[in-house]
Structure formats: C-alpha cells, structure tokens
Amino acid sequence: MLDAADPGLGGVLVQGPRGTAKSTAARALAELLGAAPFVTLPLSASLEQLAGTLDLAAALGGHALQFAPGLMARAHGGVLYVDEVNLLPDGLVDVLLDAAASGVNVVERDGISQARAARFVLVGTMNPEEGELRPQLLDRFGLSVVLSNIVEPAQRRAVVRARLAFDADPATFRARHAEAQADLQHRLAEARLRLADAAALPVSDAVHTLVGALCIAAQVDGLRADLVMLRAARALAALEGAADVTAAQVHRVAELVLAHRRGPEAQSGQAGADQRPQEAPGNATGSQADASPAAGAGTSDAADWGALPPTPVGMDRVKPLRPLLAALPARAAPKKA
C-alpha cells in the first residue's frame, strides 16, 4: 500500500519461501489501482523487451524511425511484477530499479533517444534459498518484506478455507469483500492526491532527527535509507489521513526500510539482542562474564553458531626420521654418457 501510494519509493522486495502468496498479493494490489495494467517480467526477457527498442517493422516499411515501447512502458500506471528477481541478470535489475525510482524510462540505442513515462509500482519477489541479490541491488529497493511459513493451525485453516471459497464461487467471494475493497481503493486514491501536494504533510525537525538516528544506528551506507524512510512515513500519514508526519509513523515503517540495508555489525547486534535473555540492571557479574573471552568461550553469545568445544584426540608417537632414511636402499648413481 505504501508503494502504491508513492511509487517513487522504488518498489518493494518480498522475500519468503514457496507458497506464501507472494504473487497473489501483487495481483491483489493491482486490482486496488482500478483498471491499471499488471505486467509480469519473465526471467528470459532481454534488455530490449524490458526498456524498448527500434520498431523494425516500421523501419523496414520505409517509414521514419519509431520506438517500440517495452514492458516498463506497458506497466505505466499499474504494477510491474518480477518473480524470482534474484535470478535476473544484474544489468536488467539496474535498469528496472532506475525507472522505478525516477518514473522515467530513458532509452538511447539504434540511433534514437526516447524518454517515456514509466511510473509503475514495482513488486519483486524471491526465495532466499535460490540465491541472494547483491547488496548494491538490495539497497535500490525502497522497501523489503520478509514472509515466513504459517505455523499456527487456526491461521492455516482460515487461509485454506478462504482459498477454497474463492475457487468454488469467485463472484460471491468478491461480493462479500466488495465494501472493504472499495474502502481501500478510496483511501489509496485520497493518499495519492495528498502526496501530490508538496505543502501537505509537513515533516518536523524532530522527525528528521529521529530518521537520521535510526539510520545511523543501523549502519546503513549512504543516504538512500533516510530519504526512503521519510517518504514511506509520509505515505503512511497520507493513507491514515493524518495532518503531519509523526515519530510513531516513522517507527512503523523503519523496519521495512532498514531490514535489507542494515550493516553486518548492526545485524549481529540485533540478533544478539533478540536471542540474549534480559538481565537485571546493574548485574556486574554477568557483564564481566560476557566481556571475558575465557568465560564466554563455551557460550553461544561469544562463539560462532554451531561451534563445538575442543575435544582431546589420541596421537601415535612418530618415529625419528633419520633411522628410517638409513634403512632405505642406497640410490644408484646416474651413469655417465
């Protein structure tokens, strides 16, 4: 919803295992945009198919050089969905993310130069088990969502029943949720209008300071995270009908912005904070034990995950080398020519 309200965020990357409704969510988002196009980028697509190229049919027919729009131009005003984006060539991902952030697709090839509007909602999905994206490309995605398998029986039952009800009678299922769907469409349309007004939804100095502090603590590279976090908080304020951007909205969007940008040290620190049991304030003994390498050598906090304690291994006494060499037969001297 944030990315649909402000496509300039640069798209959303949805990571999760197979069968967690990643593509279903992308198609559902396209329906909220009304009659907007939903374009799928295949893994076998070329740069010409994505960005566009010379219209060979028109050129061979004797007419002037014409430009044949690509998939990004076809997705203008709608959703461009990329399944398994981590398996796309890096060059295609670069072009895709450039257009998603700028809203313009610039093509200069075959003697023509074209700049076409390509303002679309970019949704990329991937299964991390099949390969990762380079950090440079991860940073280009505005937001990131990490899904997991549903392990709660009641939730699984509700999802399966909803899917079976839709398969049995799609018209009745849609009618049942028509009011909620219409409300979401109205909220999205109003948010887009508010975001188009530069004077609406002001951002205070306190909010700017908070965003900077969160990004510094996450050890992100560059300033893209700051810009995206402010835009995402502003989009959330527009969706909620707020008068301005508040600190609460910043905190709600922070993890969507920082999850795929956090530095290695910040990631390990956050993981340790999530796994380490809370200690009573002023427990000097525990703090000293954690700081001591000898005391922490056998704990999971100080050692690498999966490390095993040292185990004594039996060894045979090695015989001296000189008697062994003396027992070997003498080497014949080489014959002279």
C-alpha positions in Angstrom: 0.0 0.0 0.0 2.9 2.4 0.8 4.5 1.7 -2.6 1.2 2.1 -4.4 0.6 5.4 -2.7 4.1 6.7 -3.6 5.6 4.6 -6.5 8.7 6.9 -6.1 9.7 4.8 -3.1 11.4 2.5 -5.6 9.5 -0.7 -5.2 9.1 -3.4 -2.6 11.0 -6.7 -2.4 9.0 -9.6 -0.9 11.2 -12.4 0.4 9.7 -15.7 1.5 9.5 -19.5 0.9 7.4 -21.1 -1.7 3.7 -21.0 -1.4 3.4 -17.9 0.8 1.1 -16.0 -1.6 3.7 -13.5 -2.9 2.4 -13.3 -6.4 -1.2 -13.4 -5.1 -0.5 -10.2 -3.1 0.9 -8.5 -6.1 -2.1 -9.2 -8.2 -4.4 -8.1 -5.4 -2.6 -4.8 -5.3 -3.1 -4.3 -9.0 -6.9 -4.6 -8.5 -6.8 -1.7 -6.0 -5.4 0.6 -8.7 -8.6 0.1 -10.8 -8.2 -0.7 -14.4 -4.4 -0.5 -14.2 -2.2 -2.9 -16.1 -0.5 -5.8 -14.4 2.7 -6.7 -16.3 4.9 -9.7 -15.5 8.6 -9.6 -16.4 9.7 -13.1 -17.4 13.2 -14.3 -16.4 14.1 -14.8 -20.1 13.4 -11.2 -21.0 16.0 -9.2 -22.8 17.0 -5.5 -22.3 15.1 -4.6 -25.5 12.0 -6.3 -24.3 12.2 -4.5 -20.9 13.2 -1.0 -21.9 12.1 -0.9 -25.6 13.9 -0.6 -28.9 13.6 0.3 -32.5 10.4 -0.7 -34.3 11.9 -2.9 -37.1 8.6 -3.4 -38.8 8.1 0.4 -39.3 11.7 0.9 -40.3 11.6 -1.8 -43.0 8.3 -0.5 -44.3 10.1 2.7 -45.3 8.8 4.9 -42.6 10.7 7.1 -40.2 12.5 5.6 -37.2 10.0 4.7 -34.5 10.3 3.5 -31.0 8.7 0.2 -29.8 7.8 0.5 -26.1 9.0 -2.2 -23.7 7.4 -3.8 -20.7 8.1 -0.9 -18.4 6.2 1.5 -20.7 3.3 -1.0 -20.8 3.2 -1.1 -17.0 2.9 2.7 -16.7 0.2 3.5 -14.1 0.0 -0.1 -12.9 2.1 -2.9 -11.4 5.3 -4.4 -12.8 5.7 -7.8 -11.1 9.1 -9.6 -11.2 9.0 -13.1 -9.8 12.4 -14.5 -8.7 14.1 -11.2 -9.2 17.3 -12.6 -7.7 17.7 -14.8 -10.8 17.5 -11.8 -13.2 20.8 -10.5 -14.7 22.2 -7.6 -12.8 22.0 -5.3 -15.8 18.2 -5.8 -16.1 17.7 -5.2 -12.4 19.7 -1.9 -12.6 17.6 -0.6 -15.5 14.4 -1.7 -13.7 15.2 0.0 -10.4 16.4 3.2 -12.1 13.0 3.5 -13.9 11.0 2.6 -10.7 12.7 5.3 -8.7 12.6 8.1 -11.3 9.3 7.3 -13.1 11.0 7.7 -16.4 12.4 5.2 -18.8 15.2 6.6 -20.9 16.3 4.6 -24.0 19.3 5.6 -26.2 20.0 3.0 -28.9 19.8 2.3 -32.6 20.1 6.0 -33.5 17.1 7.1 -31.4 16.8 8.7 -28.0 13.5 8.4 -26.1 12.3 9.3 -22.6 8.9 7.8 -21.8 6.9 7.9 -18.6 7.2 4.6 -16.6 5.6 5.3 -13.3 4.7 1.9 -12.0 4.5 0.0 -8.7 7.4 -2.4 -8.7 6.9 -5.6 -6.8 9.8 -8.1 -6.8 9.6 -11.5 -5.1 12.3 -14.0 -4.3 13.1 -17.1 -2.4 16.4 -16.6 -0.5 17.1 -20.3 -0.7 17.5 -19.9 -4.5 20.2 -17.2 -4.3 20.7 -13.7 -3.0 20.8 -10.2 -4.5 23.9 -8.2 -4.4 23.9 -5.6 -1.6 24.1 -2.8 -4.2 20.8 -4.0 -5.7 19.1 -4.7 -2.4 19.8 -1.1 -1.4 18.0 0.1 -4.6 14.7 -1.5 -3.5 12.8 1.0 -1.4 11.1 -1.4 1.0 11.5 -5.0 2.0 9.1 -7.5 3.5 10.2 -10.9 4.8 7.5 -13.6 4.9 7.6 -16.9 6.8 5.5 -20.1 6.7 2.3 -20.1 8.7 2.8 -22.4 11.7 -0.4 -21.5 13.5 -3.1 -24.2 12.8 -6.0 -21.7 13.0 -4.4 -19.3 10.6 -3.7 -22.1 8.1 -7.3 -23.3 8.3 -8.6 -19.7 7.7 -6.3 -19.2 4.6 -7.2 -22.6 3.1 -11.0 -22.1 3.7 -10.8 -18.6 2.0 -9.0 -20.0 -1.0 -11.4 -22.9 -1.4 -14.4 -20.5 -1.1 -12.9 -18.3 -3.8 -12.3 -21.3 -6.1 -15.9 -22.5 -5.6 -17.6 -19.2 -6.3 -15.4 -16.2 -7.2 -18.3 -13.8 -7.7 -19.8 -14.5 -4.3 -16.4 -14.2 -2.7 -15.7 -10.8 -4.3 -19.2 -9.5 -3.4 -18.5 -10.5 0.3 -15.4 -8.3 0.3 -16.5 -5.5 -2.1 -17.1 -3.0 0.7 -13.6 -3.4 2.2 -12.1 -3.4 -1.3 -13.8 -0.1 -2.2 -12.6 1.4 1.1 -9.0 0.5 0.3 -9.3 1.9 -3.2 -10.8 5.2 -1.8 -8.0 5.5 0.8 -5.3 4.9 -1.8 -6.8 7.5 -4.2 -7.0 10.1 -1.5 -3.5 9.4 -0.3 -2.1 9.9 -3.8 -3.8 13.2 -4.1 -2.4 14.4 -0.7 1.1 13.2 -1.6 0.9 15.2 -4.8 0.6 18.4 -2.7 4.1 19.4 -1.7 2.7 21.6 1.1 0.7 18.8 2.7 2.0 16.5 5.4 4.9 18.6 6.8 7.9 16.9 8.4 9.3 18.5 11.6 13.0 18.8 12.6 12.3 16.2 15.3 11.2 13.6 12.8 14.2 14.3 10.6 16.5 13.8 13.6 14.8 10.6 14.5 15.2 9.2 11.0 18.8 10.1 11.0 19.4 8.4 14.3 17.7 5.2 13.2 19.7 5.0 10.0 23.0 5.7 11.9 22.2 3.0 14.4 21.5 0.6 11.5 24.9 1.4 10.0 23.5 1.9 6.5 25.6 3.1 3.6 24.7 6.4 2.0 21.5 8.5 2.5 19.0 6.5 0.5 17.6 4.9 3.6 16.9 8.3 5.2 15.1 9.5 2.1 13.0 6.3 1.7 12.1 6.3 5.4 10.8 9.9 5.2 8.8 9.2 2.1 7.4 6.0 3.5 6.4 7.7 6.7 4.7 10.5 4.7 2.9 7.9 2.6 1.6 6.2 5.7 0.4 9.5 7.1 -1.4 10.1 3.8 -3.1 6.7 4.0 -4.2 7.3 7.6 -5.4 10.9 6.9 -3.0 12.4 9.4 -2.2 16.1 9.4 1.5 15.7 9.5 4.3 13.1 9.8 4.9 11.8 13.4 7.5 9.8 15.1 5.1 6.9 15.5 4.7 6.6 11.7 8.5 6.6 11.3 8.9 3.7 13.8 6.2 1.7 11.9 8.0 1.9 8.6 11.5 1.8 9.9 12.0 -2.0 9.7 10.6 -2.1 6.1 13.3 0.4 5.1 16.2 -1.0 7.2 15.7 -4.8 7.1 17.7 -5.2 3.8 20.1 -2.3 4.4 21.4 -2.9 7.9 25.2 -3.2 8.3 26.7 -6.5 9.3 27.6 -5.3 12.8 24.2 -3.9 13.3 22.6 -7.2 12.1 24.7 -9.2 14.6 23.9 -6.8 17.4 20.2 -7.0 16.7 20.3 -10.8 16.5 22.2 -11.0 19.8 19.7 -8.6 21.4 16.8 -10.7 20.2 18.3 -14.0 21.4 20.1 -12.9 24.6 18.0 -13.2 27.8 17.3 -9.9 29.6 19.5 -9.3 32.6 18.6 -7.3 35.7 20.1 -3.8 35.7 23.4 -3.5 37.5 24.4 -7.1 37.2 28.1 -6.5 37.1 28.9 -10.2 37.4 27.0 -11.1 34.3 28.5 -8.1 32.3 32.0 -9.1 33.3 31.4 -12.7 32.3 30.1 -11.7 28.9 33.1 -9.4 28.4 35.7 -12.1 29.3 36.8 -14.3 26.4 37.6 -17.2 28.7 34.2 -17.1 30.4 32.3 -16.7 27.2 34.2 -19.3 25.2 31.6 -22.0 25.8 28.5 -19.8 25.3 26.6 -19.2 22.2 27.0 -15.4 22.5 30.8 -15.4 22.3 31.4 -18.3 19.9 30.2 -18.8 16.3 26.9 -20.5 15.9 27.4 -24.3 15.6 30.9 -24.3 17.0 31.9 -27.4 19.0 34.1 -27.4 22.2 37.7 -28.6 21.9 38.0 -32.4 22.2 41.2 -34.3 23.1 42.4 -36.6 20.2 44.7 -39.6 20.7 48.0 -39.5 18.7 50.7 -42.1 17.9 54.3 -41.3 18.7 56.1 -40.5 15.5 59.4 -42.5 14.9 62.6 -40.5 14.3 63.1 -39.8 10.6 66.9 -40.4 10.4 66.8 -44.2 11.2 64.0 -44.6 8.6 66.1 -42.9 5.9 69.2 -45.1 6.8 67.2 -48.3 6.3 66.2 -47.3 2.8 68.3 -48.9 -0.1 71.0 -46.7 -1.5 70.1 -44.8 -4.6 72.2 -45.8 -7.6 74.3 -43.1 -9.0 73.4 -41.9 -12.6 75.5 -43.4 -15.3 77.8 -41.1 -17.3 77.2 -40.7 -21.0 
